[in-house]
Amino acid sequence: MPEEKSGKSGRRPEKRRGTLSAKARDTAGDAARRAVLRLLKAVNGRRARRASAPDTATVRILLQHAYGMGGTIRTVLNLAGYLARERDVEIVSVVRAAEEPFFPIPEGVRVSFLDDRTRPRGWIARLLSRLPSVLVPKQENVYHSLTLWTDLRLAAFLRSLRGGVLISTRPGFNLVTALLAPPDVLTIGQEHVALDVHSPEVRRLIRRRYGRLDAFVTLTRADLDQYAEALRADPPRRLLRIPNAVPDLAGGVSALEERCVVAIGRLVRAKGFDRLVTAWEHVAAAHPDWVLRVYGGGTEKAERRLRARIEDAGLADRVLLMGSSPEIGVELAKSSIYVVSSRYEGFGMTILEAMSKGVPVVSFDCPHGPGEIITHGHDGLLVRPQRPVALAEAVCRLIEDRELRAGLGRNAVRTASGYGLDAVGARWDALLADLVRPRAGVTVPALLGGVEARATGMEVKLR
């Protein structure tokens, strides 16, 4: 048979020794993953046969950075403090990048760390910390904060669990928990942003894995509807909405007399502070004696960019970047209006915090949280998204109408009281109690002709 020719020389291209083609590497990787999953399935089956009855006396909460600052951290600490009243509660922080916590740790709550970056580490940890994560998809925001070392520590932690409850608090950790948590552990995934914010790859994995969770909790009704549709083919045992609880904050109720408007949030694009500066150009022109104070941290680059935007607008003495404050309640109590310029919100915890201080809120009606918290004209004002001029007009309306401002503020306090820790905590108690009931059959009455049911005020999707 004549030799097959290739190229001008008529010779076959030589393959480098010791190398594999991309296709071969992918095939080998897929085979390895299938082998690991088969082994995991076998081990889980053995553990399931030996497992004792599920219990909720021990609760662990998986969090990215317990000592950091941010809305998710604050609300998780709030929930942990409530659950610790009657349970053994531990927050497992995947990383530690600060010596001391930004927010106080609630009484009775323990904190442990999987990857403590504030202490010297051995050579294996240093080596693996140079390699990227393989457990969390690249498209997940937390991916760049994780490494192969955190993967190893996270996997070891999950496989070491024996019973109890594990609550994971972001998509990357929900996906890993669904894959690796042992069958005798009750798993609950939490979501703090809308489904459509995630990349297509993350959404694909969500549809594929979230059905393995015992429960999945959203913060808003809109999110609940989205996830119910996305997980229709393979839902978790319980799919429900439980909003965040408003924490007790220092400072009294605002007198609404200070000529000050406050905004709070990380200095990231999602918070829309660039649009807020544009809006404040109009407010400052009409009311030059009022100031806007922005509380929140961010990268040096983000702060420089926003500060330059403020200076270009000639607002250096009217828009003040205040940095992060652990006593945000005190700052809210000294303000008269709270403004939200976000492009999207998972829930809007700071809206409730402002309301708890009697401060009326002006917010873009962005997806998904503000419209579920604020009743327009009753405890705040909602304006059309992406229109800075409309946001400015609403702020000016409250500046100029003291009586309206006071009425919205009084109603805001009542709205916030409905999100108290005891009320929201009772929903978590009910969920945990429901999860330890026998898994076969329906445990709550379904609504006629639908898949949703109500039990103790929670929306529940039945499998």
Buried (B, 14 or more C-beta within 10 A) or exposed (E): EEEEEEEEEEEEEEEEEEEEEEEEEEEEEEEEEEEEEEEBEEEBEEBEEEBEEBBBEBBBBBBBBBBBBBBBBBBBBBBBBBBBEEBBBBBBBBBBBBEEBBBEBBEBBEBEBBBBBEEEBEEEBEEBBEEEBBBBBEBBBBBEBBBBBBBBBBBEBBBEBEBBBBBBBBBBBBBBBBBBBBBBBBBBBBBBBBBEBBBEEBBEBBBBBBBBBBBBBBBBBBBBBBBBEBBEEEBBBBBBBBBBBBBEBEBEBBEBEBEBBBBBBBBBEBBBBBBBBBBBBBBBEEBEEBBBBBBBBBEEEBBEBBBEBBEEBEBEEBBBBBEBBEEBBBBBBBBBBBBBBBBBBBBBBBBBBBBBBBBBBBBBBBBBBBBBBBBBEBBBBBBEBEBBEBBBBBBBBBBEEEEBBBBBBEBBBEBBEEBBBEBBBBBBBBBBEBBBEEEEEEBBEBEEEEBBBEBEEBBBBBE
